[in-house]
Amino acid sequence: MLRKEFAVNFEEVLQNNERVIHYFIHKYRLTYMHDEMYQLALIKFWEIYENYDPALTNNMQQFIFTKLNFFFIDEIRKLKRNLDRYAPMECITYESYTDETLVDYTQFFHMLCDHEYEWLMLTIQGYQQKEIAHMMNKSVSTLKNYRKSCQKKLQKLK
């Protein structure tokens, strides 16, 4: 019975804590994707509200603040992971495609060892690092070393 009474107050709790969502969007400088992050945070806020147990934590606002902070940190890490995953493609995509640059990339591909080339091709095809590690029978840290090596070799050509 207590849970039903507690659930009725969600709108009030949201109204009192909505500024926390805006605070984190501003704090982590996510204004370029404000609407998307706001919607995700509202969904997370509902989950936090549903999981709140006053017997375990008596300060609901502190509980919400802490859980939302961890949520935003996790979302930022996901965004960074996706950016890191496609880092080699960024180097290739933003170059102008003249005959001279195509020759440079041909030289770049010849500079790569077989494992680096295989890793790069699988990455370009969109496989995740864990999948590539399994296919190549290598560890994820080895693949990270391939990426660093490829980036260094690409920088030498510029």
N, C-alpha and C positions, 0 to 999 in steps of 0.2 A: 504494500500500500504506500509506503514511503517513496518508492521509486516513481509511482505515478504522479504524486505531488511534486516530486523533484523534476520530472520531465516537463511539466507544464511551464516551468520557468525558463525554458531554453531561450526563448526570444528575449527575455529580460537579461539573461546572462550574456547573450550575444551582444545586445545593445550596450551593456556595461563594459564589454571586453573587446569590441570591434576595433577600437583604436590600437590595440596590441598588434593586430594583423598589419595595419598601416605602418605602425612603428617598425616592424621587422622588414617590410618591403622597402621602407626608406633607409633603415640601418644597413641593409645588405645591398643597397643601390640596385634594386630590381625594378626600377620604374619603367624600363623599356618593355617589360612584360607584366605590367601591373595587373591587368585584368585576369590573365591566366593564373598568376600566383595568388591573387585574391580568391579566385574560385577554388583553387586547390587548398588554400588555407581554411576556407569556410568548411570544406568537406572534412579536413583534419580536425577543425574545431569541434564539429559534431561528434567525431570519433572520440576526441578527448573528453567531451562532455558526457558521452555515453559510458566511458570507462572510469569516470571520476567516482571515487568511493570516499565519502566524508569520514569513514572510520579509519582509513589509512592516512589521509592527508586532510588536515582541517582547513587549510588555506587554499580555496579553490582558485583564486586569481594567480597565486604563485604557481600552482600546478599547471594552469593553462599557459602561463608565460613560459615556463620551462619546457613544456612539451612542444609548444609552437616554435620556440627557439631551436630545438633539436630538429623539428620538421624542416625548417628553412635551411638549416645547415646541411641536412641530408639532400634536399632538393638542389642546393648549390653544388654539392659533390656530384650528383647525377649529371648536372649540366656540364661540369668540368670534365667528367669522364667521357661524355659524348664528344666534347670538343677535342680532347686528347686523342680519341679514337680516330678522328678524321684529320689529324694534324698533317700527315704526309700529303693528303690530297689538297690541302689548302695551299701548299707550296706550288703544286702543279697547276691548280685551277686558276689562280689569279695572274699567271704569266700571260703575256701576249703570245699568240700562236703564229710566229713567223718561222721561216725555214731555219733561221739561226737558233731559235730556242728549241726546235725539235731536234736539232743536232746535239744540243747540250743535254737534252734528256736521254737521247740515245747513248751519249757518253756516260751519263749518270747510271743508266741501267747496266752498262758494261762494267762499271766500277763495283757493282754490288756482287757479293758472293751469292752462291746458289740459295742458301737459307734466307738471306735478306731479300732476295728477289721473290722467292716463294711467299715469304711473309707479306711483302708489299702487295703482290697480286691478290692474295686472299683478303687483305685489308681493303683494297680498292673494291673488291667484289661485295664488301659489306659484312663479312664475318666478324663476330666478336672475338676478342683476344682469347677467351677461354676455348672457344671452338677451334681457333687456329692452333692453339697450344696442343689440343687433343689430336688434330689432324697431322701436325708436324711432329708429334711426340716430343714436345719441348715444354719447358716451364714458362709461365707467364712472364717471369722476370727475364728469361732469355729473350723473349719477344720484345720486351722493353729495351733491352740492349740492342736488338736489331733496329728498332725504331731510332734510337739515339745515333747509331752508326750511320743509318740512312740519312738522317738529318745533317750529320757532319759532312758526309760525302756530297750532299746537295749544296751545302754552304760553300764548299771548296770550288764549285763550278760558278758561283755567282761573283 
